[in-house]
Amino acid sequence: MMCMMGVVVIFMYLVVKFKHDCDLFMNYFNLMCDNISHMMVILSVWVMLMILLSIISCNMSDSFFLKVIVITLMISLMGVFFSTDYIMFYIMFELSLVVTFVLILGYGYQPERMQAGMYMVLYTMFGSLPLLMVFIYMKLIFGGNMMMVSLMVSESFISVLMIVFSLIAFLVKLPVFILHLWLPKAHVEAPVMGSMILAAVLLKLGGYGIVRVLLVVSNMSSWLMSMMSMWCILGGVVLSVMCLRQYDIKLLIALSSVVHMSILVGGLLTQNSWGINGSINIMLGHGFCSSAMFYISNVCYSRVNSRNMNIMKGVYSIVPSLSLFWFLLVMGNMSAPPSLSLFGEIMVIISLVNWSMIYMILLGMMVFFVGAYSLLMFMLSQHGKSSVLGSSYFMMNNCEMNVCVMHLIPLYLFFFICSDIQFF
Protein backbone atom coordinates (compact mmCIF):
# COMPACT_ATOMS: atom_id res chain seq x y z
CA MET A 1 0.00 0.00 0.00
CA MET A 2 2.87 2.39 0.80
CA CYS A 3 4.43 1.59 -2.58
CA MET A 4 1.13 2.36 -4.29
CA MET A 5 0.84 5.69 -2.47
CA GLY A 6 4.40 6.58 -3.46
CA VAL A 7 3.66 5.85 -7.10
CA VAL A 8 0.57 8.09 -6.99
CA VAL A 9 2.57 10.93 -5.41
CA ILE A 10 5.29 10.70 -8.08
CA PHE A 11 2.70 10.58 -10.82
CA MET A 12 0.80 13.60 -9.51
CA TYR A 13 4.06 15.56 -9.20
CA LEU A 14 4.91 14.90 -12.85
CA VAL A 15 1.40 15.81 -13.98
CA VAL A 16 1.27 19.02 -11.91
CA LYS A 17 4.71 20.07 -13.15
CA PHE A 18 3.60 19.44 -16.72
CA LYS A 19 0.33 21.30 -16.18
CA HIS A 20 2.03 24.41 -14.78
CA ASP A 21 4.90 24.39 -17.26
CA CYS A 22 3.27 23.25 -20.48
CA ASP A 23 5.55 25.46 -22.61
CA LEU A 24 8.52 23.52 -21.28
CA PHE A 25 11.54 23.32 -23.57
CA MET A 26 15.06 22.55 -22.37
CA ASN A 27 18.18 21.65 -24.31
CA TYR A 28 21.36 20.62 -22.49
CA PHE A 29 24.20 18.32 -23.55
CA ASN A 30 22.37 17.11 -26.68
CA LEU A 31 19.37 16.26 -24.48
CA MET A 32 16.01 17.91 -24.94
CA CYS A 33 12.67 17.97 -23.16
CA ASP A 34 9.54 19.58 -24.53
CA ASN A 35 5.81 18.97 -24.04
CA ILE A 36 5.71 15.79 -26.12
CA SER A 37 8.85 14.31 -24.54
CA HIS A 38 7.60 15.09 -21.05
CA MET A 39 4.26 13.38 -21.64
CA MET A 40 5.90 10.30 -23.18
CA VAL A 41 8.20 10.06 -20.17
CA ILE A 42 5.20 10.18 -17.81
CA LEU A 43 3.58 7.35 -19.79
CA SER A 44 6.79 5.28 -19.80
CA VAL A 45 7.53 5.70 -16.09
CA TRP A 46 3.97 4.86 -15.13
CA VAL A 47 3.76 1.75 -17.29
CA MET A 48 7.18 0.51 -16.17
CA LEU A 49 6.07 0.77 -12.54
CA MET A 50 2.97 -1.23 -13.41
CA ILE A 51 5.16 -3.85 -15.10
CA LEU A 52 7.29 -4.16 -11.97
CA LEU A 53 4.10 -4.66 -9.94
CA SER A 54 2.93 -7.29 -12.44
CA ILE A 55 6.21 -9.17 -12.01
CA ILE A 56 5.52 -9.28 -8.27
CA SER A 57 1.93 -10.44 -8.80
CA CYS A 58 3.01 -13.22 -11.18
CA ASN A 59 5.57 -14.58 -8.66
CA MET A 60 8.34 -14.93 -11.25
CA SER A 61 11.20 -17.14 -10.07
CA ASP A 62 13.92 -15.05 -11.76
CA SER A 63 12.33 -11.68 -11.06
CA PHE A 64 15.72 -9.98 -10.56
CA PHE A 65 16.71 -10.51 -14.19
CA LEU A 66 13.29 -9.29 -15.32
CA LYS A 67 13.71 -6.12 -13.27
CA VAL A 68 17.12 -5.55 -14.88
CA ILE A 69 15.49 -5.90 -18.32
CA VAL A 70 12.76 -3.40 -17.40
CA ILE A 71 15.31 -0.87 -16.09
CA THR A 72 17.42 -1.29 -19.25
CA LEU A 73 14.35 -0.67 -21.36
CA MET A 74 13.51 2.40 -19.30
CA ILE A 75 16.99 3.83 -19.94
CA SER A 76 16.65 3.24 -23.68
CA LEU A 77 13.25 4.96 -23.70
CA MET A 78 14.66 7.98 -21.88
CA GLY A 79 17.39 8.09 -24.52
CA VAL A 80 14.79 8.12 -27.31
CA PHE A 81 12.58 10.80 -25.77
CA PHE A 82 15.40 13.12 -24.65
CA SER A 83 17.96 12.70 -27.44
CA THR A 84 18.58 15.37 -30.08
CA ASP A 85 21.39 13.50 -31.81
CA TYR A 86 20.46 11.41 -34.84
CA ILE A 87 22.72 8.44 -34.14
CA MET A 88 21.98 8.33 -30.41
CA PHE A 89 18.25 8.45 -31.18
CA TYR A 90 18.62 5.50 -33.58
CA ILE A 91 20.72 3.42 -31.16
CA MET A 92 18.28 3.88 -28.30
CA PHE A 93 15.36 3.32 -30.68
CA GLU A 94 16.73 -0.09 -31.68
CA LEU A 95 17.93 -1.04 -28.19
CA SER A 96 14.30 -1.21 -27.07
CA LEU A 97 13.75 -3.82 -29.80
CA VAL A 98 16.59 -5.99 -28.46
CA VAL A 99 15.18 -5.91 -24.93
CA THR A 100 11.72 -6.92 -26.16
CA PHE A 101 13.24 -9.71 -28.26
CA VAL A 102 14.92 -11.10 -25.12
CA LEU A 103 11.60 -10.98 -23.26
CA ILE A 104 9.75 -12.89 -25.98
CA LEU A 105 12.41 -15.57 -26.46
CA GLY A 106 13.25 -15.98 -22.80
CA TYR A 107 9.80 -15.83 -21.24
CA GLY A 108 7.36 -16.75 -24.03
CA TYR A 109 4.86 -19.53 -23.40
CA GLN A 110 5.03 -21.60 -26.61
CA PRO A 111 7.74 -22.89 -28.99
CA GLU A 112 6.28 -20.55 -31.63
CA ARG A 113 7.95 -17.68 -29.78
CA MET A 114 11.04 -18.27 -31.95
CA GLN A 115 9.04 -17.52 -35.08
CA ALA A 116 7.38 -14.51 -33.44
CA GLY A 117 10.76 -13.13 -32.39
CA MET A 118 12.19 -13.56 -35.89
CA TYR A 119 9.16 -11.86 -37.46
CA MET A 120 9.58 -8.90 -35.13
CA VAL A 121 13.32 -8.57 -35.74
CA LEU A 122 13.08 -8.92 -39.52
CA TYR A 123 10.23 -6.44 -39.92
CA THR A 124 11.63 -3.79 -37.61
CA MET A 125 15.27 -4.22 -38.66
CA PHE A 126 14.66 -3.98 -42.40
CA GLY A 127 12.23 -1.14 -41.81
CA SER A 128 14.83 0.77 -39.79
CA LEU A 129 17.80 0.39 -42.16
CA PRO A 130 16.53 3.10 -44.57
CA LEU A 131 16.01 5.35 -41.53
CA LEU A 132 19.66 4.83 -40.55
CA MET A 133 20.78 5.91 -44.03
CA VAL A 134 18.63 9.04 -43.77
CA PHE A 135 20.04 9.84 -40.33
CA ILE A 136 23.64 9.42 -41.51
CA TYR A 137 22.97 11.69 -44.49
CA MET A 138 21.30 14.35 -42.34
CA LYS A 139 24.07 14.18 -39.75
CA LEU A 140 26.67 14.80 -42.46
CA ILE A 141 24.69 17.68 -43.94
CA PHE A 142 23.14 19.38 -40.90
CA GLY A 143 25.20 18.09 -37.98
CA GLY A 144 24.05 16.02 -35.06
CA ASN A 145 21.25 18.10 -33.59
CA MET A 146 18.09 16.78 -35.20
CA MET A 147 15.49 18.72 -33.22
CA MET A 148 17.02 22.14 -33.82
CA VAL A 149 17.05 22.15 -37.62
CA SER A 150 14.25 22.95 -40.02
CA LEU A 151 14.85 20.92 -43.13
CA MET A 152 13.73 22.79 -46.24
CA VAL A 153 12.11 19.95 -48.15
CA SER A 154 11.64 20.35 -51.87
CA GLU A 155 9.47 18.34 -54.23
CA SER A 156 12.51 16.54 -55.65
CA PHE A 157 12.62 12.77 -55.84
CA ILE A 158 15.45 12.57 -53.27
CA SER A 159 13.54 14.64 -50.72
CA VAL A 160 10.37 12.60 -51.11
CA LEU A 161 12.38 9.37 -50.87
CA MET A 162 14.02 10.54 -47.62
CA ILE A 163 10.64 11.28 -46.08
CA VAL A 164 9.21 7.92 -47.17
CA PHE A 165 12.25 6.07 -45.75
CA SER A 166 11.88 7.92 -42.45
CA LEU A 167 8.14 7.33 -42.16
CA ILE A 168 8.26 3.64 -43.11
CA ALA A 169 10.58 2.85 -40.19
CA PHE A 170 8.14 4.41 -37.75
CA LEU A 171 5.07 2.95 -39.47
CA VAL A 172 6.55 -0.54 -39.04
CA LYS A 173 7.12 0.19 -35.37
CA LEU A 174 3.57 1.44 -34.77
CA PRO A 175 2.49 -0.61 -36.89
CA VAL A 176 -0.12 0.05 -39.60
CA PHE A 177 -1.98 -2.23 -42.00
CA ILE A 178 0.23 -4.55 -44.14
CA LEU A 179 3.25 -3.70 -41.96
CA HIS A 180 1.49 -5.10 -38.88
CA LEU A 181 1.97 -8.85 -39.44
CA TRP A 182 4.71 -9.15 -36.82
CA LEU A 183 2.67 -7.58 -34.01
CA PRO A 184 -0.08 -10.22 -33.45
CA LYS A 185 2.54 -12.98 -33.37
CA ALA A 186 4.71 -11.04 -30.93
CA HIS A 187 1.78 -10.28 -28.62
CA VAL A 188 0.42 -13.82 -28.63
CA GLU A 189 3.78 -15.40 -27.80
CA ALA A 190 5.10 -12.72 -25.44
CA PRO A 191 4.67 -12.92 -21.65
CA VAL A 192 2.39 -10.39 -20.02
CA MET A 193 5.29 -7.99 -19.38
CA GLY A 194 6.31 -8.12 -23.03
CA SER A 195 2.76 -7.41 -24.21
CA MET A 196 2.41 -4.50 -21.80
CA ILE A 197 5.70 -2.99 -22.98
CA LEU A 198 4.87 -3.51 -26.65
CA ALA A 199 1.38 -2.04 -26.48
CA ALA A 200 1.94 0.80 -24.05
CA VAL A 201 5.37 2.16 -24.95
CA LEU A 202 7.12 0.60 -27.94
CA LEU A 203 4.24 1.24 -30.33
CA LYS A 204 4.29 4.88 -29.20
CA LEU A 205 7.94 5.20 -30.28
CA GLY A 206 6.69 5.03 -33.85
CA GLY A 207 4.18 7.82 -33.24
CA TYR A 208 6.81 9.91 -31.46
CA GLY A 209 9.21 9.45 -34.38
CA ILE A 210 6.55 10.52 -36.90
CA VAL A 211 5.87 13.67 -34.85
CA ARG A 212 9.57 14.55 -34.92
CA VAL A 213 9.84 13.90 -38.66
CA LEU A 214 6.79 16.07 -39.37
CA LEU A 215 8.18 18.90 -37.26
CA VAL A 216 11.32 18.86 -39.40
CA VAL A 217 9.55 18.58 -42.78
CA SER A 218 6.42 20.56 -41.98
CA ASN A 219 6.45 22.34 -45.35
CA MET A 220 6.07 19.10 -47.29
CA SER A 221 3.32 18.97 -49.90
CA SER A 222 0.18 17.15 -48.78
CA TRP A 223 -0.15 14.75 -51.74
CA LEU A 224 2.19 12.17 -50.19
CA MET A 225 0.64 12.57 -46.74
CA SER A 226 -2.90 12.19 -48.11
CA MET A 227 -2.00 8.93 -49.88
CA MET A 228 -0.41 7.47 -46.74
CA SER A 229 -3.28 8.65 -44.57
CA MET A 230 -5.87 7.01 -46.83
CA TRP A 231 -3.88 3.77 -46.73
CA CYS A 232 -3.83 3.81 -42.91
CA ILE A 233 -7.54 4.58 -42.52
CA LEU A 234 -8.61 1.94 -45.07
CA GLY A 235 -6.39 -0.58 -43.29
CA GLY A 236 -7.97 0.36 -39.98
CA VAL A 237 -11.45 -0.35 -41.36
CA VAL A 238 -10.36 -3.76 -42.70
CA LEU A 239 -8.72 -4.74 -39.40
CA SER A 240 -11.71 -3.59 -37.34
CA VAL A 241 -13.90 -5.97 -39.36
CA MET A 242 -11.35 -8.76 -38.79
CA CYS A 243 -11.57 -8.15 -35.04
CA LEU A 244 -15.23 -9.20 -35.10
CA ARG A 245 -14.19 -12.76 -36.03
CA GLN A 246 -11.52 -13.27 -33.36
CA TYR A 247 -11.96 -15.57 -30.36
CA ASP A 248 -8.40 -15.37 -29.03
CA ILE A 249 -8.65 -12.45 -26.63
CA LYS A 250 -4.96 -11.56 -26.81
CA LEU A 251 -5.00 -11.55 -30.61
CA LEU A 252 -8.14 -9.39 -30.54
CA ILE A 253 -6.48 -6.81 -28.28
CA ALA A 254 -3.37 -6.81 -30.51
CA LEU A 255 -5.40 -6.18 -33.69
CA SER A 256 -7.39 -3.53 -31.84
CA SER A 257 -4.10 -1.73 -31.14
CA VAL A 258 -3.36 -1.63 -34.87
CA VAL A 259 -6.81 -0.13 -35.52
CA HIS A 260 -6.16 2.66 -33.00
CA MET A 261 -2.71 3.27 -34.47
CA SER A 262 -4.32 3.72 -37.89
CA ILE A 263 -6.47 6.57 -36.58
CA LEU A 264 -3.43 8.01 -34.80
CA VAL A 265 -1.29 8.05 -37.96
CA GLY A 266 -4.12 9.56 -39.97
CA GLY A 267 -4.28 12.45 -37.52
CA LEU A 268 -0.51 12.98 -37.54
CA LEU A 269 -0.29 13.07 -41.33
CA THR A 270 -2.80 15.92 -41.55
CA GLN A 271 0.09 18.09 -40.26
CA ASN A 272 -2.20 20.52 -38.47
CA SER A 273 -2.47 21.37 -34.80
CA TRP A 274 -5.76 19.56 -34.17
CA GLY A 275 -4.61 16.37 -35.84
CA ILE A 276 -1.27 16.18 -34.05
CA ASN A 277 -2.64 17.12 -30.61
CA GLY A 278 -5.47 14.62 -31.01
CA SER A 279 -3.06 11.88 -32.03
CA ILE A 280 -0.87 12.50 -28.98
CA ASN A 281 -3.96 12.22 -26.77
CA ILE A 282 -4.78 8.90 -28.45
CA MET A 283 -1.20 7.75 -27.83
CA LEU A 284 -1.51 8.40 -24.12
CA GLY A 285 -4.98 6.92 -23.75
CA HIS A 286 -4.15 3.81 -25.74
CA GLY A 287 -0.92 3.35 -23.79
CA PHE A 288 -2.68 3.11 -20.44
CA CYS A 289 -5.71 1.18 -21.74
CA SER A 290 -3.94 -1.45 -23.86
CA SER A 291 -1.38 -2.21 -21.16
CA ALA A 292 -4.19 -2.82 -18.66
CA MET A 293 -6.16 -4.96 -21.12
CA PHE A 294 -3.20 -7.24 -21.76
CA TYR A 295 -2.59 -7.50 -18.03
CA ILE A 296 -6.19 -8.33 -17.15
CA SER A 297 -6.39 -10.86 -20.00
CA ASN A 298 -3.38 -12.55 -18.41
CA VAL A 299 -5.21 -12.56 -15.07
CA CYS A 300 -7.99 -14.55 -16.77
CA TYR A 301 -5.48 -16.78 -18.58
CA SER A 302 -3.77 -17.64 -15.29
CA ARG A 303 -7.11 -19.03 -14.05
CA VAL A 304 -8.32 -21.06 -17.04
CA ASN A 305 -5.10 -21.60 -19.07
CA SER A 306 -6.83 -20.53 -22.25
CA ARG A 307 -7.17 -17.32 -24.26
CA ASN A 308 -10.40 -18.46 -25.94
CA MET A 309 -13.28 -16.19 -24.94
CA ASN A 310 -15.78 -19.07 -25.12
CA ILE A 311 -13.85 -20.77 -22.32
CA MET A 312 -13.29 -17.58 -20.33
CA LYS A 313 -17.01 -16.72 -20.26
CA GLY A 314 -18.98 -16.38 -17.06
CA VAL A 315 -16.54 -14.12 -15.20
CA TYR A 316 -19.33 -11.75 -14.17
CA SER A 317 -21.12 -14.39 -12.10
CA ILE A 318 -17.93 -15.65 -10.41
CA VAL A 319 -15.61 -12.63 -9.97
CA PRO A 320 -17.67 -9.41 -10.28
CA SER A 321 -14.68 -7.19 -9.43
CA LEU A 322 -12.73 -8.58 -12.40
CA SER A 323 -15.74 -8.01 -14.64
CA LEU A 324 -15.95 -4.38 -13.46
CA PHE A 325 -12.34 -3.77 -14.47
CA TRP A 326 -13.05 -5.36 -17.85
CA PHE A 327 -16.02 -3.05 -18.37
CA LEU A 328 -14.05 0.11 -17.56
CA LEU A 329 -11.21 -0.92 -19.86
CA VAL A 330 -13.53 -1.84 -22.72
CA MET A 331 -15.15 1.59 -22.39
CA GLY A 332 -11.70 3.14 -22.55
CA ASN A 333 -10.83 1.04 -25.60
CA MET A 334 -13.86 2.36 -27.49
CA SER A 335 -13.12 5.94 -26.33
CA ALA A 336 -16.29 6.33 -24.30
CA PRO A 337 -16.38 9.40 -22.01
CA PRO A 338 -14.63 10.25 -19.81
CA SER A 339 -11.67 8.22 -21.13
CA LEU A 340 -8.52 9.99 -22.24
CA SER A 341 -8.83 9.01 -25.91
CA LEU A 342 -12.23 10.69 -26.35
CA PHE A 343 -10.95 14.21 -27.06
CA GLY A 344 -8.12 12.80 -29.16
CA GLU A 345 -10.41 10.87 -31.49
CA ILE A 346 -12.82 13.79 -31.82
CA MET A 347 -9.94 16.10 -32.78
CA VAL A 348 -8.49 13.61 -35.27
CA ILE A 349 -11.88 12.93 -36.88
CA ILE A 350 -12.57 16.66 -37.29
CA SER A 351 -9.08 17.18 -38.72
CA LEU A 352 -9.42 14.35 -41.26
CA VAL A 353 -12.96 15.30 -42.33
CA ASN A 354 -11.81 18.90 -42.77
CA TRP A 355 -9.06 17.55 -45.02
CA SER A 356 -11.44 15.45 -47.15
CA MET A 357 -15.10 14.47 -46.77
CA ILE A 358 -14.27 10.95 -47.97
CA TYR A 359 -12.90 10.23 -44.50
CA MET A 360 -16.34 10.76 -42.94
CA ILE A 361 -17.64 7.45 -44.33
CA LEU A 362 -14.48 5.50 -43.49
CA LEU A 363 -14.16 6.90 -39.98
CA GLY A 364 -17.87 6.33 -39.33
CA MET A 365 -17.45 2.67 -40.28
CA MET A 366 -14.33 2.35 -38.13
CA VAL A 367 -15.96 3.91 -35.05
CA PHE A 368 -18.96 1.59 -35.45
CA PHE A 369 -16.85 -1.57 -35.78
CA VAL A 370 -14.57 -0.57 -32.88
CA GLY A 371 -17.60 -0.23 -30.63
CA ALA A 372 -19.03 -3.51 -31.96
CA TYR A 373 -15.98 -5.68 -31.33
CA SER A 374 -15.27 -4.01 -27.97
CA LEU A 375 -18.77 -4.81 -26.70
CA LEU A 376 -18.61 -8.27 -28.27
CA MET A 377 -15.35 -8.95 -26.43
CA PHE A 378 -16.92 -7.90 -23.14
CA MET A 379 -20.08 -9.97 -23.63
CA LEU A 380 -18.29 -13.14 -24.76
CA SER A 381 -15.71 -13.07 -21.97
CA GLN A 382 -17.87 -11.87 -19.08
CA HIS A 383 -21.45 -13.05 -19.62
CA GLY A 384 -22.97 -16.45 -20.23
CA LYS A 385 -22.79 -19.71 -18.34
CA SER A 386 -19.36 -20.53 -17.00
CA SER A 387 -17.55 -23.39 -18.74
CA VAL A 388 -15.95 -26.30 -16.90
CA LEU A 389 -12.55 -24.64 -17.01
CA GLY A 390 -14.08 -21.31 -16.05
CA SER A 391 -15.16 -22.75 -12.71
CA SER A 392 -11.53 -22.48 -11.61
CA TYR A 393 -11.85 -18.68 -11.33
CA PHE A 394 -10.97 -17.26 -7.94
CA MET A 395 -10.86 -13.76 -6.52
CA MET A 396 -8.18 -11.27 -7.54
CA ASN A 397 -5.38 -10.73 -5.07
CA ASN A 398 -4.39 -7.28 -3.80
CA CYS A 399 -1.46 -6.87 -6.18
CA GLU A 400 -3.59 -7.65 -9.24
CA MET A 401 -6.26 -5.20 -8.14
CA ASN A 402 -3.63 -2.51 -7.51
CA VAL A 403 -2.21 -2.90 -11.02
CA CYS A 404 -5.68 -2.59 -12.57
CA VAL A 405 -6.63 0.44 -10.47
CA MET A 406 -3.31 2.16 -11.18
CA HIS A 407 -3.93 1.80 -14.90
CA LEU A 408 -7.45 3.22 -14.63
CA ILE A 409 -6.41 6.32 -12.65
CA PRO A 410 -4.48 8.03 -15.49
CA LEU A 411 -6.82 6.66 -18.17
CA TYR A 412 -9.74 8.59 -16.71
CA LEU A 413 -7.96 11.33 -14.70
CA PHE A 414 -6.03 12.64 -17.71
CA PHE A 415 -9.33 13.38 -19.44
CA PHE A 416 -9.61 16.47 -17.24
CA ILE A 417 -5.92 17.41 -17.52
CA CYS A 418 -4.96 16.93 -21.16
CA SER A 419 -8.13 18.35 -22.71
CA ASP A 420 -6.79 21.93 -22.62
CA ILE A 421 -3.07 21.26 -23.18
CA GLN A 422 -1.50 22.01 -26.55
CA PHE A 423 1.38 19.65 -27.31
CA PHE A 424 2.07 21.18 -30.71
Secondary structure as GFF3:
##gff-version 3
##sequence-region A 1 424
A	DSSP	alpha_helix	2	20	.	.	.	ID=ss1
A	DSSP	beta_strand	26	28	.	.	.	ID=ss2
A	DSSP	beta_strand	31	33	.	.	.	ID=ss3
A	DSSP	alpha_helix	35	57	.	.	.	ID=ss4
A	DSSP	alpha_helix	63	82	.	.	.	ID=ss5
A	DSSP	alpha_helix	86	107	.	.	.	ID=ss6
A	DSSP	alpha_helix	113	142	.	.	.	ID=ss7
A	DSSP	alpha_helix	157	173	.	.	.	ID=ss8
A	DSSP	alpha_helix	182	189	.	.	.	ID=ss9
A	DSSP	alpha_helix	192	197	.	.	.	ID=ss10
A	DSSP	pi_helix	198	202	.	.	.	ID=ss11
A	DSSP	alpha_helix	203	216	.	.	.	ID=ss12
A	DSSP	alpha_helix	222	243	.	.	.	ID=ss13
A	DSSP	alpha_helix	249	269	.	.	.	ID=ss14
A	DSSP	alpha_helix	273	304	.	.	.	ID=ss15
A	DSSP	alpha_helix	309	312	.	.	.	ID=ss16
A	DSSP	alpha_helix	315	318	.	.	.	ID=ss17
A	DSSP	alpha_helix	320	333	.	.	.	ID=ss18
A	DSSP	alpha_helix	341	355	.	.	.	ID=ss19
A	DSSP	alpha_helix	358	382	.	.	.	ID=ss20
A	DSSP	three_ten_helix	389	392	.	.	.	ID=ss21
A	DSSP	alpha_helix	398	413	.	.	.	ID=ss22
A	DSSP	three_ten_helix	414	416	.	.	.	ID=ss23
A	DSSP	three_ten_helix	418	420	.	.	.	ID=ss24
###
